[in-house]
């Protein structure tokens, strides 16, 4: 059963402190929004509460990614490994919903730059994505068989695969437009989709400002956000 989370307006601000980690990037810096960029960064964000996030580059091709709010009710932990064909991501995370439900997600996925396949996309930078995930959690349902219409927590477990794409379009040295979207299907009638867009301004090699909006929906609920990073 689905429930709907009201549209929320999100204000997120953080500064990224990055170091280039490969010889190739020393000669040609990747776009700051490139999902295959291996960097060290740290930042603070604010939605309903304060969170800290970042990544730690272990070497030229691997990094650890983490995010948590301050009461640790929502968090994300993972690792990324860069290969010639793209980047491989492993992650586990926990999300909570406004009505009391929650979801734990275990995922493996990849971003593949079309350029490695010899596809010329000119000024567009395209990254197809695909992966698999395992979800467990609880959704809130109303038991209408009682006079009080009591709230019942319903257990959910499913496995799913997904596909999608992320697209970057540098406009100038400082401005980049980005968009992403995708969807998936899984066991027990599980389905999900997500779509979003944004505008990024690069101040220098270490700091950037990002305005974005996105919508996601699955069997656990719907999230709509507009924010700044």
Buried (B, 14 or more C-beta within 10 A) or exposed (E): EEBEBEEEEBEBEBBBEBEBBBEEBEEEEBBBBBBBBBBBBBBEBBBEEEBBBBBBBBEBBBBBBBBBBEEEEBBBBBBBBBEEEBBBBBBBBBBBBBEEBBBBBBBBBBBBBBEEEEEEEEEEBBBBBBBBBBBEBBBBBEEEEEEEEEEEEEEBEBEBEBEBBBBBBBEEEEEBBBBBBBBBEBEEEBBBBBBBBBBBBBEEEBBBBBEBBBBBBBBBBBBBBBBBB
